[in-house]
């Protein structure tokens, strides 16, 4: 089974590096979103935020689209900006 916590931490670190390199605040915001999600996911895994059966996760129907949408938006915006700089 794929564990979401290491993936979320990797994405948070990647976005933080993007923020340090580019200085764009959007990278920092998305990095913080992924970091908050990884802490939330850990608390769910440790059964702090759920009491017993945490197999059916309706919350992910809202969380995943928001995280993936913001990450894709940032990736597209950064790519477009890099292409415009080269011209």
C-alpha positions in Angstrom: 0.0 0.0 0.0 1.3 3.4 -0.9 1.8 5.6 2.2 0.8 9.2 1.7 2.9 10.7 4.4 6.3 10.3 2.8 4.9 11.5 -0.6 3.3 14.6 1.1 6.5 15.4 2.9 8.5 15.0 -0.4 6.1 17.4 -2.1 6.2 19.9 0.7 10.0 19.8 0.6 10.0 20.2 -3.2 7.7 23.2 -3.0 9.8 24.7 -0.2 12.9 24.4 -2.4 11.0 26.0 -5.2 10.2 28.9 -2.9 13.8 29.3 -1.9 15.0 29.2 -5.5 12.3 31.5 -7.0 11.1 33.5 -4.1 7.5 33.2 -5.2 5.1 33.1 -2.3 2.8 30.6 -4.1 5.5 27.9 -3.7 5.5 28.6 0.1 1.7 28.4 0.3 1.5 25.1 -1.5 4.5 23.7 0.6 2.6 24.6 3.7 -0.6 23.0 2.4 1.3 19.7 1.8 3.0 20.0 5.2 -0.3 20.5 7.0 -1.8 17.6 5.1 1.1 15.3 6.1 0.6 16.2 9.8 -3.1 15.6 9.4 -2.5 12.3 7.7 -0.1 11.2 10.4 -2.6 12.1 13.1 -5.2 10.0 11.3 -2.7 7.2 11.0 -1.9 7.4 14.7 -5.7 7.4 15.4 -5.6 10.7 17.2 -8.2 12.3 14.9 -10.3 9.2 14.3 -11.8 6.8 16.8 -11.5 3.3 15.4 -12.5 2.6 11.8 -10.7 5.1 9.6 -10.9 3.0 6.4 -13.6 5.0 4.7 -12.1 8.5 4.3 -14.7 10.9 2.9 -12.5 13.8 3.8 -10.1 12.9 1.1 -12.7 13.6 -1.5 -12.2 17.3 -0.6 -8.5 17.3 0.4 -7.0 15.5 -2.6 -8.5 17.7 -5.3 -7.5 20.8 -3.5 -3.9 19.7 -3.0 -3.5 18.3 -6.5 -5.3 21.3 -8.1 -3.0 23.8 -6.3 0.1 21.7 -7.1 -0.8 21.5 -10.8 -1.8 25.1 -10.9 1.6 26.1 -9.5 3.5 23.7 -11.8 1.7 25.2 -14.9 2.2 28.8 -13.7 5.9 28.2 -13.0 6.4 26.6 -16.4 4.6 29.4 -18.2 6.7 31.9 -16.3 9.9 30.1 -17.2 9.0 30.0 -20.9 8.2 33.7 -20.9 11.6 34.5 -19.3 13.4 32.6 -22.0 11.9 34.7 -24.8 
